[in-house]
Amino acid sequence: SFDSGFNGEVTFGRYLAPGFAVEGGLGYFETKGHTPSGLADRKFKVMPLTFSILGIAPFGQFEAYGMAGLGVYFVKDEVSAPVFGTSQGTSDSSADLGLHLGLGGRYHATKNVFLGLEGKYLWLTTSTFGVDTRLDGATVTANIGYRF
């Protein structure tokens, strides 16, 4: 039960054939919550390096697409707790594999510029401090892109 946090990503894609593309991305997201005991706060800072395959259906200036992909997620887990009026903390790191599926759409405003909306679900389990934590979740992203 973690709260939503900042999510951002930069991707580069390539059409390989009509209706088929690949995409690579580098991003950042964070989420925070409490330890099961409720005595300490946890904050996960995650940098994903992802690869996706897209199936695309064009409709004039609009494209609908579905995606499937995987990624390496570099996770930093920070735990902090109040001790005698100050906050004391420690951290642990992990690199984990995750999978994602998504749906989206793009509107090509000009020959080179597009606007889009994408929904993606991530399956990710990380092990920090010897404890497995699921960071599964959905994101909805507004996209602005430039086609070369």
C-alpha positions in Angstrom: 0.0 0.0 0.0 2.4 2.7 -1.3 1.4 6.2 -2.4 1.8 7.4 -6.0 4.8 9.5 -6.7 6.6 11.1 -9.6 6.8 9.1 -12.9 8.7 10.2 -16.0 10.3 8.4 -19.0 12.2 9.2 -22.2 11.7 6.7 -25.0 13.1 6.2 -28.5 11.2 4.0 -31.0 11.6 2.7 -34.5 9.0 1.4 -36.9 10.2 -1.9 -38.3 7.3 -2.6 -40.6 3.7 -1.3 -41.1 1.9 -2.0 -37.8 5.0 -3.0 -35.9 7.6 -1.0 -33.8 10.1 -1.4 -31.0 10.8 1.1 -28.3 13.5 1.5 -25.7 13.2 3.8 -22.6 14.9 5.2 -19.6 12.9 6.6 -16.8 12.4 7.3 -13.1 9.6 6.7 -10.7 9.2 6.8 -6.9 6.7 5.6 -4.4 6.5 5.8 -0.6 4.7 4.2 2.3 5.2 2.8 5.8 6.9 -0.5 6.9 4.4 -3.2 8.0 5.0 -2.2 11.7 4.2 1.4 10.8 7.2 2.6 12.8 9.3 3.7 9.8 8.8 5.3 6.4 9.9 3.6 3.1 10.7 5.3 -0.2 11.5 3.4 -3.3 13.4 5.3 -6.1 13.4 3.3 -9.3 15.2 3.8 -12.6 13.8 1.5 -15.3 15.7 0.6 -18.5 12.9 -0.9 -20.7 12.3 -2.5 -24.1 8.9 -2.9 -25.6 7.3 -4.4 -28.8 4.3 -2.4 -30.2 1.5 -3.5 -32.4 0.1 -0.4 -34.1 -3.3 0.2 -35.9 -3.3 3.5 -37.8 -6.5 5.5 -38.4 -5.6 8.6 -40.4 -3.8 10.9 -38.1 -4.5 8.7 -35.1 -2.7 5.5 -34.1 -3.9 3.0 -31.5 -1.3 0.6 -30.1 -0.8 -2.2 -27.7 2.6 -3.0 -26.1 4.4 -5.7 -24.2 7.9 -5.4 -22.8 10.4 -6.1 -20.1 12.9 -4.0 -18.2 15.7 -3.9 -15.7 14.7 -1.8 -12.8 17.4 -0.3 -10.6 15.8 0.1 -7.2 16.9 2.1 -4.2 14.9 1.4 -1.0 15.3 4.1 1.7 14.0 3.4 5.2 13.8 6.2 7.8 12.5 6.4 11.3 12.3 9.1 13.9 14.8 8.6 16.7 15.0 11.1 19.6 13.5 13.9 17.5 15.7 13.3 14.4 15.2 11.1 11.4 17.6 8.2 11.1 17.8 6.2 7.9 19.5 3.5 5.8 19.1 2.3 2.3 19.6 -0.8 0.2 19.7 -1.3 -3.6 18.7 -4.0 -6.0 18.4 -4.6 -9.8 15.3 -6.6 -10.8 13.5 -7.7 -13.9 10.0 -6.6 -14.5 7.3 -7.0 -17.2 4.8 -4.6 -18.5 1.7 -4.5 -20.8 0.0 -1.4 -22.1 -2.4 0.3 -24.4 -2.2 3.8 -25.9 -3.0 6.2 -28.7 -1.3 8.9 -30.6 -2.6 11.9 -32.6 -0.1 13.2 -35.2 -0.7 16.9 -35.0 2.0 17.6 -37.7 4.2 15.4 -39.8 6.8 15.3 -37.0 4.9 16.1 -33.7 2.5 13.8 -31.9 0.4 13.9 -28.7 -0.6 10.7 -26.9 -2.1 9.0 -23.9 -0.8 5.6 -22.6 -1.8 3.3 -19.8 0.7 0.7 -18.7 0.7 -2.0 -16.0 4.0 -3.1 -14.4 4.8 -6.4 -12.6 7.9 -5.9 -10.4 9.1 -7.6 -7.3 12.2 -6.3 -5.6 14.2 -7.8 -2.7 15.8 -5.2 -0.4 16.8 -5.7 3.3 16.1 -9.4 2.8 12.4 -8.7 2.2 10.4 -9.2 -1.0 8.3 -6.2 -1.9 5.9 -6.0 -4.9 5.9 -2.7 -6.7 3.2 -3.8 -9.2 1.0 -1.0 -10.4 -0.6 1.0 -13.2 0.5 4.3 -14.7 -1.3 6.7 -17.1 1.0 8.9 -19.0 0.5 11.9 -21.4 3.0 11.9 -24.2 4.5 14.6 -26.4 6.8 13.2 -29.1 8.9 14.2 -32.1 9.3 12.0 -35.1 12.6 12.2 -37.0 
